[in-house]
Amino acid sequence: MTLPAPLRTSAGTTLAAVLAASFGCATASTTKTGDSRSNSSDKAAMAGVNALLAPWAGPWGGVPPFGRFKPADLKPALETAMAENLAEIDRIAADPAAPTFDNTIAALDRTGHALDRAIRVYGVYTSTMNDDEVQAIEREMSPKLAELNDKITQNAKLFARVEAVYSTRDRLDLSPEQQRLLWVDYTNFVRSGAKLDAPAKAKLADLNQKLAGLYTRFSQNVLAEEGTQLVLLDDESQLAGLPAAVRDGAAAAAAAHGKPGKWAVINTRSSVDPFLTYSTRRDLREKVWRMFIMRGDNGGEHDNNAIITEILLLRAQRAKLLGYPTHAHWRVEDQMAKTPERAVALMEAVWKPAVARVHEEVADMQAIADREKAGIRIEPWDYRFYMEKVRKARYDLDQNDVKPYLQLEKLREGMFFVAGELFGLRFSPVTDGSVPVYHPDVRVWEVTGSQGKHVGLWFFDPYARPGKNSGAWMNEYRSQARLEGEVPVIVSNNANFVKGKPGEPILISWDDARTLFHEFGHALHGLNSNVTYPSLSGTSVARDYVEFPSQLLEHWLETPQVLNRFALHYQTGKPIPAELVQKIERSKTFNQGFATVEYLSAALVDMKLHLAGETRIDPRRFEKETLAELGMPSELVMRHRTPHFQHVFSGDGYSAGYYSYLWSDTLSADAWEAFLEKSGPYDKAVAKRLHDSVFSAGNTVDPADAYRAFRGRDPGIAALMRNRGFPVPASAAAPEAKPSPSGGR
Ligand SMILES: [Zn+2]
């Protein structure tokens, strides 16, 4: 079960991250909130705006000012901070002194602090508290933030200074981290159009504006259909087959949607998947499945097809303007893969064995259906249902036997244990109210390292609620850095577990437990960061590398050290029986055909959409034809169909980049074997190398070099294929990791 959980992380997906990654942060200058940018003279409003802009108050270098502002304050705060940031940038550009690393490159990393603070809080609201008011603010602000990014990267005087420093880089006696920062900044400027002439720059800015607006509309359309659509179950006969926990969740969901006393399957994965797995009502499975896969594709005001056509066209035009054959070439160039061809080659190496496995899985399922005289042919809404039957028959493993041992809060303690064993981190709850939160469901832990040294804060926001994005992700509220004194990190993990009855433990599936560990891996990538420059901190790494630490961490869930101590039965408190663990172990590669093909089909469609260039694309037709060409088995669908593919269309984030999960998983499978080749998952020496070369390094080294430093060699594909139970090809060529232009220092 090594499917790269396709979950977005904050890294590289939000504009906040883009801005923070490119331009770090800024001097904490006095905020000017009373100027003409805000028409309101309301003192209270000013207090809220000020709270968003001012250096954070409170313990541990300050904490986010939740509770001290209203959502309406976000707009004036962002506008003030953007103006301030532009003024800072202009001062650097107009510096009469000759350009140096310190007065230009490091100076950029010392700007934008107020904007960084405001934008990260804004990011929390747009992802977890996205009600009508916040959505309106987002629609207005996202083009403005895109515009700011363009104003900075297109500032000719500023770029001339960056270029001047870059051209003398070999004579500057810079540290390796400084050389890396210089290369990253220069590359970002060039890739963002800094070398274009004035008319081309204007055209580029116009394209970015239009795209920003479309991304917001795309995302809000998906949110609307996920938040409002549901399948209402009126009577108990419609609950046939559902375990008690799923029934309870459905009851809670109905109540939350104003239908107390009934049951509802809401239009999110955490509600839909369990229903498809257990419901014996085939008619309702089909109904629920259709609702879920049609998100954004229903015609009417929330249909995303026309928006996608326009996004693809604008992206193709932008790529051409920037001198690239396609959007895919532009996006992949600064990734570890470097070219779309290398990414496609890896995907194609895995595709055929995965499809072959799907055909075997379907045959197994069909055999069971035939034995039961079900009189059906396996359809996509049957896959999860019959897959469970095969799992039971072949491995004697019932997911419902596992779930009572997977208590959300115990597993959280298990994650803390792993962080302690691998990295020496300790977590203690902050319960004295010294760290405000944005919602009562959110909790906070202080993280300390050796000798009790403060490392940072970890926020945990585990439950689904209206206005919260679906899925799970990690978010960084403040990045570690040392440029202007020690700045401790603040990260959060977010999930969408259905909140059960008050006081009862929340039992989660094995897949959800993996996801929990996955997101915690991102959090540890942020928490372990040990860099000087904020732009290079923690998870600010290439997209096809950022999932490596998180996917690697998933493996520790299955270690006996975690299972025996933390997978405890919610009623008896007894650890999960060894026999059950063995069954889980034996069934590890079970259903990898399904998991790999549903992921890879989405990744291949993403890449092909962005390799098509300036063709006018009908998303429905393109998806259908591409899948037919690939030989997509008819018994399953893409994990994310095009009209709701948030990774790809709610921002540039994972566009032409969904392959990243497979690329990263090639690394994580290979890295896991590094532990197994020594004394096992808790081998101290391997853990130390992992910390030093990967988890603490941020973007201070080229990822290929970082990996080689950890592993002593380049990654290969063999571990990935073994891990999924696919045949290992004779020439198990890896995504051979070549150093980028910045590498090899
Ligand atoms: Zn992730």
Boltz pocket constraint, residues with backbone or C-beta under 6 A from the ligand:
constraints:
  - pocket:
      binder: B
      contacts: [[A, 5], [A, 7], [A, 8], [A, 9], [A, 518], [A, 519], [A, 522], [A, 546], [A, 547], [A, 550]]
      max_distance: 6.0
